[in-house]
Amino acid sequence: MDIVKLNKAFSLFDEYNRRDPNIFKTDGHAEPSTYFFALKLYGWVTTLNPNASEALLLASRSQHIGRWEVPRSTYPEGRVGYLKWRSDLSRLHAQKAADILGAVGYDSDTIDHVQDIILKRKLKTDTEVQTIEDALCLVFLEFQYDDLIAKHSDEKIVRILRKTWGKMTDQGKKVALTLNFTEKGTLLLDKALEG
């Protein structure tokens, strides 16, 4: 692992993500949203896999780089529009990460591997892609779940939780059950897991 290159890439990813005009507030602390979530994703990846490869660490810090540049509102409403937005965003993140990694001096094999993780290629068969998936689900449950509860019906939340649970490994699920949820959050999770 090239620590000098890794730290340079982290610095450039963080600098880019700090441009996000959207602010995420938690516990009286406020950060540019994409920057905040990149750090949290990185934290979960290193918790789930303390021996994470360089490519996995790089992917964790650039998974959603530049996300604010393509607002959801620029795509049609509904599931088809949502899926198209997510697909286009993934390609954007992978390209931005590749551009930065190339500028830092990473070789094409490493860049390709980072892009494969960001694009979630070989999900369920590539352990590093699955680690990112678990980490993404944990970030959602820890920091975004309560906001979603406030915006949607209980039935929709239960469906979302079941889909989220289905994406996770046994390790991810075990860790998720250690998170502190609100009373309603716990109730809805229990309901989702009953089914």
Residue pairs with C-beta under 8 A, 6 or more apart in sequence:
1 53
1 54
2 54
5 104
5 105
5 106
6 54
6 57
6 58
8 104
9 58
9 61
9 62
9 100
9 101
9 104
9 106
10 61
12 100
12 103
12 104
13 38
13 61
13 62
13 65
13 97
13 100
14 35
14 38
14 39
14 61
16 65
16 66
16 96
16 100
17 32
17 34
17 35
17 38
17 64
17 65
17 66
18 32
18 35
19 32
19 68
20 32
20 33
20 34
20 35
20 67
20 68
21 32
21 68
22 32
22 33
22 34
22 68
23 30
23 31
23 32
23 33
24 30
24 31
24 32
24 33
24 36
24 37
24 143
26 36
26 143
33 67
33 68
34 64
34 65
34 66
34 67
34 68
37 64
37 139
37 143
38 60
38 61
38 62
38 63
38 64
38 65
39 61
40 139
40 142
40 143
41 60
41 61
41 63
41 64
41 132
41 135
41 136
41 139
42 57
42 60
42 61
44 134
44 135
44 138
44 139
45 52
45 56
45 57
45 60
45 131
45 132
45 135
46 52
46 57
46 60
47 175
48 131
48 134
48 135
48 171
48 172
48 175
49 56
49 128
49 131
52 60
52 128
52 131
53 128
54 110
55 110
55 113
55 114
55 117
55 128
56 117
56 128
56 131
56 132
58 97
58 101
58 106
58 110
58 114
59 97
59 114
59 117
59 118
59 128
59 132
60 132
60 135
62 93
62 96
62 97
62 100
62 114
62 118
63 93
63 118
63 132
63 136
64 89
64 93
65 93
65 96
65 97
65 100
66 92
66 93
66 96
67 89
67 93
69 92
70 85
70 88
70 89
70 92
72 82
72 85
74 85
75 81
75 82
75 84
75 85
75 88
76 84
90 118
90 119
90 120
91 119
93 118
94 114
94 115
94 118
94 119
97 111
97 114
97 115
97 118
98 111
98 114
98 115
101 110
101 111
101 114
102 111
106 114
116 122
116 126
116 129
117 126
117 128
117 129
117 132
118 132
120 129
120 132
120 133
121 129
122 129
123 129
123 130
123 133
124 130
130 169
133 167
133 168
133 172
134 167
134 168
134 169
134 171
134 172
134 175
135 172
137 164
137 167
137 168
137 172
137 176
138 172
138 175
138 176
138 179
140 164
141 164
141 176
141 179
141 181
142 179
145 181
145 185
146 182
146 185
148 157
148 160
149 157
149 182
149 184
149 185
149 188
152 160
154 188
154 191
157 188
157 192
158 188
158 191
158 192
158 195
159 192
161 188
161 189
161 192
161 193
162 192
162 195
165 173
165 176
165 192
165 193
168 176
181 189
